[in-house]
Each structure stands twice: as C-alpha cells, then as structure tokens.
C-alpha cells in the first residue's frame, strides 16, 4: 500500500509552512481553509505548476468569506 500522505507547503508573503496532509481518493486536496497566526481562516489553493512529485505547493487566496470587490 502506498503512502496515504503528502507534503504540503503553504507559501505566503510572511514565509512558508510545511506539513503532511492526507490524500483524498489518491489525489491531493485542490483547496482548503486553514487558520493563520491571527486566527483568520485563509483559503488555500493548490498550485499545480509549482508542485513536484509528492511535494505540493499551496498559495493563499485571502481570508475566507471576505468580499474583495
């Protein structure tokens, strides 16, 4: 059986954090919501062009449920 987890790097303007996440049906999560250091929930999206092998890069799309218009 293959490894059920992968390395996820969360790249933001204040640095990069890395952790292990579980595959969903054998694939990395396309997007997810995670809290930042201030307690705000941030949307993160998989950056497939920057991901290599089992190391996947996520970039912040901003605060969840925030209207940027």
C-alpha positions as CSV (number, residue, x, y, z in Angstrom):
1,X,0.0,0.0,0.0
2,X,1.3,3.4,-0.9
3,X,1.8,6.3,1.5
4,X,-1.6,7.9,2.3
5,X,0.0,11.4,3.0
6,X,1.9,14.0,1.0
7,X,4.0,17.1,1.8
8,X,2.1,20.3,1.6
9,X,3.9,23.7,1.5
10,X,1.8,26.7,2.3
11,X,3.5,29.7,0.7
12,X,2.6,33.2,1.9
13,X,4.1,36.6,1.9
14,X,5.4,36.0,5.5
15,X,7.0,32.7,4.8
16,X,6.4,29.0,4.1
17,X,5.0,26.3,6.4
18,X,5.1,22.6,5.6
19,X,3.0,19.8,6.9
20,X,1.7,16.3,5.9
21,X,-1.8,16.1,4.6
22,X,-3.8,13.0,3.6
23,X,-4.7,12.2,0.0
24,X,-8.4,12.2,-0.9
25,X,-9.2,9.3,-3.2
26,X,-5.5,9.2,-4.1
27,X,-5.2,12.9,-5.0
28,X,-4.0,16.0,-3.2
29,X,-6.6,18.4,-1.9
30,X,-7.4,21.1,-4.6
31,X,-8.2,23.7,-2.0
32,X,-8.7,24.0,1.7
33,X,-9.3,26.5,4.6
34,X,-6.7,26.9,7.4
35,X,-6.3,29.4,10.2
36,X,-3.4,31.9,10.1
37,X,-1.4,33.1,13.1
38,X,-4.0,35.8,13.8
39,X,-6.9,33.3,13.8
40,X,-8.3,34.3,10.4
41,X,-9.4,31.5,8.2
42,X,-7.5,31.6,4.9
43,X,-8.4,30.0,1.6
44,X,-5.5,28.0,0.1
45,X,-5.4,26.6,-3.5
46,X,-3.1,24.0,-5.0
47,X,-0.5,25.5,-7.4
48,X,-0.1,22.5,-9.7
49,X,2.6,24.3,-11.8
50,X,4.9,24.6,-8.7
51,X,4.2,21.1,-7.3
52,X,6.7,18.3,-8.0
53,X,6.3,14.6,-7.1
54,X,4.7,14.2,-3.7
55,X,5.6,17.8,-2.7
56,X,2.6,20.1,-3.4
57,X,2.6,23.9,-3.1
58,X,-0.5,25.8,-1.9
59,X,-0.9,29.6,-2.3
60,X,-3.2,31.8,-0.2
61,X,-6.2,33.3,-1.9
62,X,-7.1,35.5,1.1
63,X,-9.4,35.4,4.0
64,X,-12.3,33.0,3.7
65,X,-15.8,34.6,3.2
66,X,-14.2,38.0,2.6
67,X,-15.5,40.2,-0.2
68,X,-12.6,41.7,-2.1
69,X,-14.7,43.6,-4.7
